[in-house]
Amino acid sequence: MAQFITEDEIEQIALDILTNDLGYEKLYGPDIVECDFPERTHAEVILRQRLQDAIDRINPTIPAEAREEAFKKVMRTASINALASNEAFHSMLTEGIDVKFRTEGGTRSDKVWLIDYNNPEQNNFLAVNQFTVIEKNINKRADVVLFINGLPVVVIELKNATDEEADMYAAYQQLQTYKSTIPSLFQYNCFMIASDGWFAKAGTLSSDYSRFMEWKTADGENVIDTNFE
């Protein structure tokens, strides 16, 4: 019965929706660190090889040197100001990364894209649960992080609706704790989701709780059903 559902079960149901309905690959956080060929360390938030592979795959006509420079620009977005870092990355994600390279006819300018918006199947979609980040000796573990081409663009915090002290606002507060203690995870964030298992709201890096809104259909009229039951 729904009243006995646990947070772990809510997490697994969310992962099932992402994999079965939306086509995400699913991985368990510790498995991409504690393995023979790790994809990251606990201090890293980008899955570097997935990002590099995606840049090469999406931008085959751009010379390798320019693709490498674009990759380095993404990795250098860190700033003391989290909002400034996030804004800089958002521009790269939505407008492409300007690069210059030499051709037989001289120097040419072009853009390197991090996501293929015209051909979604060209992108790598990954959901990682129990994603641990260690920053300045502080260890935090997000419930679910969604990656597109190795970039951690969505952070999801799940609570149990049957626990009076673990409601949606508690999920929002947990996200704020993550922002202050492991800010590197949010340099590449597009939005965050807080859910109590019955309802879910999404907000951005600068959103206060009143600005976290329920997800709606494209026409803006109807709320998407996010009941995980």
N, C-alpha and C positions, 0 to 999 in steps of 0.2 A: 504494500500500500504506500501511497505517496508520502504519508506523514512519517514514514520510517526511513526515507531515503537519506543517504549519507552524502557528505561532501565528495568523497571518493567516487561514489556512484554518479553524482552530478557531473563530475569531471569526465568520467568515462562515457556518459551519454553525450556530452558536448563533443568529445573526440569522435564518437561514432557518427554524429551528424556531419562533422567536418570531413571525415574520410569517406563515408558511404554516400552522403548526399552531395557533397561539394568537391570531392576528388582530391582532398589533401592526403599527402603521405603523413604517417604518424610515427613519431619516435619518442622514446622515454628519455628524459633529460640526462640522467647519469650514463646512459648507453652511448652518448656521443662524446663523452669525456673519458670515461673509464673503459677504454677498449684498445685493441691493438693499433687502430688507425683513427685516433680522435679527430673530430671535426673542430674542436675548440678547446680552450682551457676555461676554467671558471672565471678568469678575468676578461675573457673575450665575449662580446655579444653578437658579432657578425660571424656567420659561417663562411669563412673566407673562400674556400674552394668552390662552394656553390655560387657565390657572387662572381668570382672570376670566370667560372664556366658559363654563367648566364651572360655576362658582358661579351664574351667571345662568341657565344651562340647567337645573340640578338644583333650584334654589330659586325657581321663577317666582312663587310667592305671597308671597315676602318683598319688601318695598319696596327699591328700588334703593339708597337711602341705607344701609340695614342690610346689604345684600349688599356694598357698598363697604367698610363698616366691618369686616366679616368678612375681606375680602381684605386689608385693612391689618393686621389682627391676625396673619394668617399671615406677612406680610412682616416683622413686628416680633418674631418669635420668637427672634432672635439674642440670645445671652447669652455672657458670658465662660466659663461652664461649659457644655461641649458636651452633657453628659448632661442637664442641666436644660433646655436648649433642645429637645433631642430628646424629652424627656418631655412638655414643654408641647405640642409639635406632635402627639405621639401622642394626647394627650387630644382635641385638636381633630379629628384624623382619625377617631377611633373614637367620640367622644361628641357630635360636632357643636360648633359655635361659638355660644355664647349671645349673642343680640342683643336690643335693645329698640328699639321704634319706636312712633310715635304713630298711633293710629287715630281714627275718629270717636267711638269709645267710651272713649278714653283711651289710656294707655300699655300696650303689650302686649309680652310676652317670647316668644321663639321661638328656633329653632336654624337655623343655616345649615350645610348639609352640603357637604363637599369631595368626597365620593365617593358615587355613588348605588349603594348596596349591594343594592337590590331590583331595579334595572334596569341590569345591567352594560353594555348597549348605549348607555346614556346617557353613559358615560365615554370619555375619550380615552386610548388606550394607545399609547405611543410608545417605541421602542428607538433609542437614539442611540449609535453607536460612535465611538471616539476623541474623547471628550468632554473638552475642555481647560478647566481652571479655573486662573486666575491670582489668587493671594491673597498680599498682602504681598511682591510681586515674585517669588514662587515659582510656577513653571509646572509643572503636573502634568496628565497625560492618562489618564483611566480608559478601560479597554477598552470596556465597555458600561455605559450607565446606562439604567435603565427608569423611565419617567415615567408616572404616572397623573394626568390632568388638569393637566399641567404641573409636577407635583411629583416630584422625583427620589427615589423611594422604594427603589430597589434599585441597588446598584453591583456589577458583576461583573468580577472579575479572572481572566484566562485565561492559563495557562502551557502549555508543550509537554511532554507526558509523555515524549517521547524525549530530552529534555534533562535530564541528571541534576541540573543545578543550577537547573532551573526547574520544580520540582515543586509540589504543592498547598500545601506549607508556604511556599514562596517567594511564591505568590499571596497567602496570608494575610499575610505580612510586608509585601507591597506595599500591601495595604489598610490596614495599620497606619501606613505612611508617609503615605498619603493623609489619614488621620484627623488626623495631627499637622501636616501642612503645608497642607492645604486643608480645614479643619474645617467651613467653611460648607456644603460638599456633603453633610455628614452630619447637619446639623440636621434634615433632613426624611427621614432614612433609616429604613426599616423593617427591612431586613436586607441583609447583604452575602453574596456568593457567591464562593468560591474554587474554581477548577477547574484540573485539569491536562490536560483534554481527554478523559480516561477517566472520572474520578470528579469529583463536585462536593460541596461541603459549604457549609452556610449558617449564619450566625451574626448576632448583633446588634451594636450599637455597643459594648457592654460585654463581649462574649464574648472570652475568651482562646481559644487554639487548641483546647484540649481540649473547649470548648463548641461548636465548629463541628461540626455534625452533618449526616449525609446526609439528603436529603429523603425522607420516607416517605409512604405512602398514608394516606388519612384514618383508617384503622383503626390506624395506628401500627405495623403488623406488617411491611410490605414496603417495601424501599428502591426508590425510583423509579429507573428506568434512565436515567442521564445520560450514557451513552456517546455522544460526538459523531461516532463513526465512521460 
